[in-house]
Amino acid sequence: MQRLVRYGEDRHDSTALPVVALAHNEVNILADFLDHYRRICRPTFLIVDDRSTDGTSEFLAAQPDVTVFHPKPDSHFGTDKAEWRGEIMDTLCTGRWSLVPDLDEHFVYPGMQGREIGSYLSELDAEGAEVVLTLMIDMYGDLPLSEHVYPDGSGRSLAECFPFFDAPAGFPEGYIMRPVTPKVLAKHPSPPVIFNGGARHRLFYPKPKGAGPLATWVVRNRFGLDRPVNADAGWLGRKVSRKLFSGSLNCTKLGLLRWKRGMRFAGGPHKADTALRCSESIAAFLHYPLTRGRKGVEYIAQRGQHADGSEHYKRLLKGGTLEQSPVFGGSKRYTGPEDLAGLIRGVPGR
């Protein structure tokens, strides 16, 4: 069943790297999004605009490397977002390496400053990989969350306005990579692990309760970002993962992958219904979730299209969290991919 229609010109380039995304009222960050991907590769953007009212479609349709799609009247984000990506990618991306960011996510791959992405893709091919697990790294500024507004009139880029992220740290403060439960894997065999951590985890998810000496040892010794992606964590690791991190916020994306026809994401590209060979490399999405201040949070909460019905954004509107700066002692300023050492890594032996 076809759920999309093209809006404007067909500018798809079959020789370029597909960048497939969904849009809704994000014109304030579109220029930064396009500029970032044009810097790191030669992209062909394939973007579904879900009924934006802020000029998103018109802005995108005027770009020389963007093809815009609109959902049909009877197709909706809440039920069909996986099909929207799937429909485009089945038709235009089958067998091709493709990037699947959200518009507030900027892809960073290991060694990005010293080489073109084609070199990285060649290493992935030599490894026999079909997907690169991508860690969502929440970016923020040193100002209250209610004042995270972009553009801010200063002329600075998105990265300059929100340059901080949570640096690597030990458990329970830092990022971890834990095994997926067998029940989840049976339905969505990719990926085999989940990333947790960062500012979203710190602000929304209290430190895991019940982390006794044994569980703490397991997390510190079996859940580090330096462990193999494809290693079996064993029954103890799976038990600790299920018990200690139930309800935690998923920071994992299948951000760069070779698309297989008929494959579908589970909603967003956090997991998929098809088994893919994971690279031992880890990449990142620099994630800029708050760029429209309090009004933006209120809109997201009201629309309810984010994870868990935007529950975490609703919680932001309660209490005083929005009036606080997220910067803390473990924050680090991002100046380039080398600052992500300990969070991203290249293909082993390359």
C-alpha positions as CSV (number, residue, x, y, z in Angstrom):
1,M,0.0,0.0,0.0
2,Q,1.5,3.3,-1.1
3,R,1.3,5.9,1.7
4,L,3.4,8.7,0.2
5,V,3.2,11.1,-2.7
6,R,6.1,13.3,-4.0
7,Y,5.9,17.0,-3.4
8,G,7.9,19.1,-5.9
9,E,10.7,17.8,-8.1
10,D,12.4,14.4,-8.0
11,R,16.0,15.2,-7.2
12,H,17.1,11.7,-6.1
13,D,20.7,10.9,-7.1
14,S,21.3,7.1,-7.3
15,T,25.0,7.6,-7.0
16,A,24.9,9.7,-3.8
17,L,24.5,8.6,-0.2
18,P,20.8,8.5,0.8
19,V,19.8,10.5,3.9
20,V,16.3,9.5,4.8
21,A,14.4,11.5,7.4
22,L,11.0,12.6,8.6
23,A,10.1,16.2,9.3
24,H,7.5,18.2,11.2
25,N,7.7,21.9,11.8
26,E,11.5,22.0,12.1
27,V,12.4,24.7,9.7
28,N,14.5,26.4,12.4
29,I,17.1,23.6,12.2
30,L,16.9,22.5,8.6
31,A,19.8,24.6,7.2
32,D,22.1,23.2,9.9
33,F,20.9,19.7,9.2
34,L,21.5,20.0,5.4
35,D,24.9,21.7,5.8
36,H,26.2,19.0,8.2
37,Y,25.4,16.2,5.9
38,R,26.7,18.1,2.8
39,R,30.0,18.5,4.7
40,I,30.5,14.8,5.6
41,C,29.3,13.2,2.3
42,R,27.6,13.8,-1.0
43,P,24.0,13.3,0.1
44,T,20.7,12.7,-1.6
45,F,18.1,13.7,0.9
46,L,14.8,11.8,0.9
47,I,12.5,13.6,3.4
48,V,8.9,13.0,4.4
49,D,7.3,16.2,5.6
50,D,4.4,15.3,7.9
51,R,2.0,18.2,7.4
52,S,4.3,21.0,8.6
53,T,2.8,24.5,8.8
54,D,6.1,26.5,9.2
55,G,7.4,26.4,5.6
56,T,9.4,23.2,6.0
57,S,8.1,21.7,2.7
58,E,8.7,24.8,0.7
59,F,12.2,25.3,2.1
60,L,13.2,21.7,1.4
61,A,11.6,21.6,-2.1
62,A,13.8,24.5,-3.1
63,Q,17.0,22.6,-2.3
64,P,18.9,21.1,-5.2
65,D,19.6,17.7,-3.5
66,V,16.3,17.2,-1.6
67,T,13.3,15.1,-2.7
68,V,10.2,15.8,-0.5
69,F,7.3,13.4,0.1
70,H,4.0,14.0,1.7
71,P,1.8,11.4,3.5
72,K,-1.5,10.7,1.9
73,P,-4.6,12.0,3.7
74,D,-5.3,8.7,5.3
75,S,-1.7,8.0,6.5
76,H,-0.5,9.3,9.8
77,F,2.7,9.5,11.8
78,G,1.6,7.5,14.8
79,T,0.7,4.4,12.8
80,D,2.7,4.7,9.6
81,K,6.1,6.3,10.3
82,A,7.9,3.0,9.9
83,E,6.1,2.4,6.6
84,W,7.0,5.9,5.3
85,R,10.7,5.2,5.7
86,G,10.3,1.6,4.5
87,E,8.4,2.7,1.4
88,I,11.1,5.1,0.4
89,M,14.0,2.8,1.2
90,D,12.5,-0.3,-0.5
91,T,12.2,1.7,-3.7
92,L,15.4,3.8,-3.6
93,C,17.8,2.4,-1.1
94,T,17.8,-1.4,-1.3
95,G,21.3,-2.7,-1.1
96,R,22.8,0.8,-0.5
97,W,24.4,2.2,2.6
98,S,22.0,4.8,3.9
99,L,21.8,7.2,6.8
100,V,18.5,7.5,8.8
101,P,18.8,10.5,11.1
102,D,16.1,12.6,12.6
103,L,16.4,16.3,11.6
104,D,17.8,17.1,15.0
105,E,20.6,14.5,14.7
106,H,24.1,15.1,13.1
107,F,26.0,11.9,12.2
108,V,29.6,11.6,13.3
109,Y,31.8,8.6,12.3
110,P,35.2,7.6,13.7
111,G,38.1,9.5,12.1
112,M,35.7,11.9,10.3
113,Q,38.1,14.8,10.3
114,G,40.8,12.9,8.5
115,R,39.0,11.0,5.8
116,E,35.9,10.9,3.6
117,I,32.9,8.7,4.5
118,G,33.6,6.5,1.5
119,S,36.8,5.2,3.3
120,Y,34.7,4.3,6.3
121,L,32.1,2.6,4.2
122,S,34.8,0.5,2.5
123,E,36.1,-0.6,6.0
124,L,32.5,-1.6,6.9
125,D,32.2,-3.6,3.7
126,A,35.6,-5.4,4.4
127,E,34.3,-6.2,7.9
128,G,31.2,-7.7,6.4
129,A,29.0,-5.3,8.4
130,E,25.4,-4.3,7.4
131,V,24.7,-1.8,10.2
132,V,26.6,0.6,12.4
133,L,25.1,1.1,15.9
134,T,24.8,4.8,16.5
135,L,24.9,6.4,20.0
136,M,22.6,9.3,20.5
137,I,24.6,12.0,22.3
138,D,22.3,14.7,23.7
139,M,23.8,18.2,23.1
140,Y,22.9,21.3,25.2
141,G,24.0,24.8,26.2
142,D,24.9,26.4,29.5
143,L,21.5,28.0,30.0
144,P,18.1,26.9,31.2
145,L,16.4,24.3,29.1
146,S,13.5,26.8,28.7
147,E,15.9,29.1,26.9
148,H,17.3,26.5,24.5
149,V,16.1,28.4,21.4
150,Y,17.6,28.3,18.0
151,P,18.4,30.5,16.1
152,D,19.1,32.9,19.0
153,G,19.9,36.0,16.9
154,S,23.7,35.7,17.5
155,G,24.5,34.2,14.1
156,R,26.0,31.1,15.7
157,S,25.5,27.6,14.4
158,L,23.5,25.0,16.1
159,A,26.6,23.3,17.3
160,E,28.0,26.5,18.7
161,C,24.8,27.3,20.6
162,F,24.6,23.9,22.2
163,P,28.2,22.7,22.5
164,F,28.1,20.5,25.6
165,F,27.5,16.8,26.1
166,D,27.9,14.3,29.0
167,A,31.5,13.0,28.8
168,P,32.4,9.3,29.4
169,A,32.2,8.3,33.0
170,G,31.9,5.3,35.2
171,F,28.7,3.6,36.2
172,P,26.1,4.9,37.1
173,E,26.9,8.3,35.6
174,G,28.3,7.3,32.2
175,Y,27.1,5.7,29.0
176,I,26.7,1.9,28.9
177,M,26.1,-0.8,26.3
178,R,23.9,-3.6,27.7
179,P,22.4,-6.7,26.1
180,V,18.9,-6.9,24.7
181,T,16.6,-9.4,26.3
182,P,15.7,-12.6,24.3
183,K,12.1,-11.6,24.2
184,V,12.9,-8.3,22.4
185,L,15.4,-10.0,20.1
186,A,12.8,-12.6,19.0
187,K,10.6,-9.8,17.6
188,H,13.4,-7.3,16.6
189,P,16.7,-9.1,16.1
190,S,18.6,-5.9,15.4
191,P,20.4,-4.6,17.4
192,P,21.7,-7.1,20.0
193,V,22.6,-4.3,22.5
194,I,21.1,-1.1,23.8
195,F,22.9,2.1,24.7
196,N,21.9,4.1,27.8
197,G,23.2,7.3,29.3
198,G,23.8,11.0,28.6
199,A,21.8,14.0,29.5
200,R,18.4,12.4,28.9
201,H,19.2,9.5,31.2
202,R,20.6,11.9,33.8
203,L,17.5,14.2,33.7
204,F,14.7,11.7,33.2
205,Y,15.8,8.4,34.6
206,P,16.9,8.1,38.3
207,K,20.1,6.2,39.0
208,P,19.3,2.5,38.8
209,K,17.9,1.2,42.0
210,G,19.0,-2.1,43.5
211,A,22.5,-2.0,42.1
212,G,24.2,-4.2,44.7
213,P,27.9,-5.2,44.5
214,L,27.3,-8.0,42.0
215,A,25.1,-6.0,39.7
216,T,27.5,-3.1,39.9
217,W,30.4,-5.4,39.0
218,V,28.5,-6.8,36.0
219,V,27.7,-3.3,34.7
220,R,31.2,-2.0,35.1
221,N,32.9,-5.0,33.6
222,R,30.4,-6.3,31.0
223,F,28.5,-3.2,29.9
224,G,31.3,-0.8,28.9
225,L,31.4,0.8,25.4
226,D,34.7,-0.9,24.9
227,R,33.2,-4.4,24.9
228,P,32.5,-6.1,21.6
229,V,29.1,-5.3,20.2
230,N,28.4,-8.9,19.2
231,A,29.7,-10.6,22.3
232,D,27.3,-12.7,24.4
233,A,26.9,-11.1,27.8
234,G,25.7,-14.4,29.3
235,W,22.7,-15.1,31.4
236,L,23.9,-13.0,34.3
237,G,24.4,-10.0,32.1
238,R,21.0,-10.4,30.5
239,K,19.4,-10.7,34.0
240,V,21.1,-7.6,35.3
241,S,20.2,-5.7,32.1
242,R,16.5,-6.6,32.4
243,K,16.2,-6.0,36.1
244,L,18.4,-2.9,36.6
245,F,17.5,-0.9,33.5
246,S,13.8,-1.6,32.9
247,G,12.2,1.6,31.7
248,S,15.4,3.4,30.9
249,L,15.7,5.6,27.9
250,N,17.0,4.1,24.7
251,C,19.9,6.0,23.1
252,T,20.5,3.5,20.3
253,K,19.9,4.1,16.6
254,L,20.6,2.0,13.5
255,G,22.0,5.1,12.0
256,L,23.9,3.8,9.1
257,L,22.9,0.6,7.4
258,R,22.6,-1.3,4.1
259,W,18.9,-1.5,3.5
260,K,17.2,-4.8,2.8
261,R,14.0,-4.7,0.9
262,G,11.0,-5.5,3.1
263,M,12.8,-4.7,6.3
264,R,11.0,-2.4,8.8
265,F,12.0,-0.4,11.8
266,A,10.0,-0.7,15.0
267,G,8.6,2.8,14.7
268,G,11.7,4.9,14.6
269,P,15.1,3.4,13.6
270,H,16.0,2.2,17.1
271,K,15.5,-1.4,16.2
272,A,14.5,-3.5,13.2
273,D,12.6,-6.7,12.4
274,T,15.5,-8.1,10.4
275,A,18.8,-9.6,11.6
276,L,21.7,-7.4,10.4
277,R,25.4,-8.0,10.9
278,C,26.6,-5.3,13.3
279,S,29.9,-3.6,12.9
280,E,32.2,-3.5,15.8
281,S,32.6,0.2,15.1
282,I,30.3,2.7,16.9
283,A,29.2,6.0,15.5
284,A,27.2,8.9,17.0
285,F,24.3,11.2,16.4
286,L,24.9,14.6,18.0
287,H,21.3,15.1,19.1
288,Y,19.8,18.6,19.5
289,P,16.4,17.8,21.0
290,L,15.5,21.2,22.5
291,T,15.7,24.2,20.1
292,R,12.4,26.0,20.6
293,G,12.4,26.6,24.3
294,R,9.4,26.1,26.6
295,K,6.9,26.5,23.7
296,G,8.6,23.8,21.8
297,V,8.5,21.4,24.8
298,E,4.8,22.2,25.2
299,Y,4.1,21.5,21.5
300,I,5.9,18.2,21.6
301,A,4.1,17.2,24.8
302,Q,0.7,18.1,23.3
303,R,1.4,16.3,20.0
304,G,2.4,13.2,21.8
305,Q,4.4,11.7,18.9
306,H,7.7,11.0,20.7
307,A,8.5,7.9,22.8
308,D,5.9,6.9,25.4
309,G,3.5,9.5,24.1
310,S,6.0,12.3,24.8
311,E,5.8,11.4,28.5
312,H,9.3,12.6,29.2
313,Y,8.6,16.0,27.7
314,K,5.4,16.2,29.8
315,R,7.5,15.6,32.9
316,L,9.8,18.4,31.8
317,L,6.9,20.9,32.1
318,K,6.4,19.9,35.8
319,G,8.7,21.0,38.5
320,G,11.7,23.3,37.9
321,T,13.9,21.2,35.5
322,L,13.1,23.5,32.6
323,E,14.5,26.4,34.5
324,Q,17.9,24.8,35.2
325,S,21.0,24.5,33.0
326,P,21.8,20.9,32.2
327,V,25.6,21.6,32.4
328,F,27.2,19.8,35.3
329,G,30.7,18.7,36.4
330,G,30.7,15.9,33.9
331,S,29.9,18.1,30.9
332,K,32.4,18.4,28.0
333,R,32.6,20.9,25.2
334,Y,32.4,19.4,21.7
335,T,34.9,20.8,19.2
336,G,35.2,17.8,16.9
337,P,35.0,14.0,16.6
338,E,38.1,13.5,18.6
339,D,36.2,14.8,21.7
340,L,34.1,11.7,21.5
341,A,36.9,9.3,22.3
342,G,35.5,6.6,24.6
343,L,32.1,6.9,23.0
344,I,32.7,6.1,19.4
345,R,35.3,3.8,17.8
346,G,36.5,2.6,14.4
347,V,36.4,-0.8,12.8
348,P,38.9,-3.0,14.7
349,G,42.3,-3.3,13.0
350,R,41.5,-0.5,10.5
